Amino acid sequence: MQEDEGLKRLLGAESIPDPTTAGDFLVRFHDFAIEVFRGLSADLQDHAFSLLDAERKKVATIDSDSTILEVYGRKKEGADYSYDKRWSYNCLLFSLSETGDLLHTELRSGNTYSSVGATEHLQKLIERLQRQFSHLRYRGDSAFYDKEIVSICQSRGVEFFITADQTKPLMATILGIEEKQWKPLKNRGNSRQAGARKRKKRKDRKMKISCERKPDTQLKGRTQIASFRYTPQGWGNAFRFVVKRTELLDTDHHQLYLDDGMCKYTYHVIVTNSSESEAQVMRIAQQRGNQENLIKDFKYGLGLSHVPTGFMNANRVYFLIAALAWNVKTWILNLLKLGNGAVLRFKRFLYKWIYQGALVSYSGRNGVVLRIENGQYIYRFTQAISEIANL
């Protein structure tokens, strides 16, 4: 494959590097070159954002999280033990919920706390995105429950939804909320077309077997919501907190109680500056769970569960190249209107748009011919070419 003349002509390349050569290429990057590469990628992304339809530029939601990348090499530069005792790297990621773009990736040592460096990166991202989008939101889990992050969002006019740490003073305030202040929180039902027949629910076999074999299994009951003003220690100002509580039931659907007779609940707390209703605040905050799917797809869809080299900067560049490949996928889908870049998974994108059985053959005078079966791939390919012409 590496020495195939037809493939080299098809790619317009004089030679195809050996896999070991790719590793040598990555090792050549130093700190300055990495930042230049990062800046060029950001410029390309800004240009892609400028080409989005006006409707898609009304709201932009920045999600932040980190993920553990376990490694097995004993000599990996920068590897360390994570909070769960795995020999690993830690990768900080910022993504844009509406488009599926990766805004920033930072490969770090395995023992790095999730939010380290997040304030600096968030400020730069807000400056970039406010030039492109009308309204910005920020979401983060409890690792990003930090007064500096809140202060940045407040000062830049960014709406934030951050999961709060359930500290003793905060939980004391929540437990002091009067019962009459709790309102029922209803899940939004799936919208169906008019006249469509309602599908019958199938039995939850896993739950049935769990209840039979584990008598102490806890079930979830009704969900309620409330809000209050609270000043976290050291923050200086009071903020709006929205809390959801869910009943815990036994297998007979009876309410569980603590030793002092109080009902047993699980809690989920959000700090926000939003003026939306309590239910809408909770829905917006919980949509951050989609980033978990994005991170999983980024890691395994691009083969990033394997960190290739033993050098930190080389691995950082490897992840930046992977992030650029990911973003090219989202730009193709979003700008050419071929699909939703925030939803379509990377492997599905490759299967639908990239992989195609074909035959590379020679014609007269050393010409190269690509023979593809006349089918859906050709239709989608010509559709993409026409959309590119419109851009």
Buried (B, 14 or more C-beta within 10 A) or exposed (E): EEEEEBBBBBEEEEEEEEEEEBBEEBBEBEEEEBEEBBEEBBEBBEEBBEEBEEEEBEBBBBBBBBBBBBBEEEEBEBBBEBEEEBBBBBBBBBBBBBBBBBBBBBBBBBEBEBBBBBBEBBBEBBEBBBEBBEEBBBBBBBBBBBBEBBBBBBEBEBBBBBBBBBEEEBBEBBEEBEEEEBEEBEEEEEEEEEEEEEEEEEEEEEEEEBBEEEEEBBBEBEBBBBBBEBEBEEBEEEBBBBBBBBBBBBBEEEEBEEEEEEEBBEBBBBBBBBEBEBBEBBBBBBBBEBBEEBBEBBBEBBEBEEBBBBBBBBBBBBBBBBBBBBBBBBBBBBBBEBBEBBEBBBEEBEEBBEEBEEEBEEEEEEEBEEEEEEEEBEEBEEEBEEBEEEE
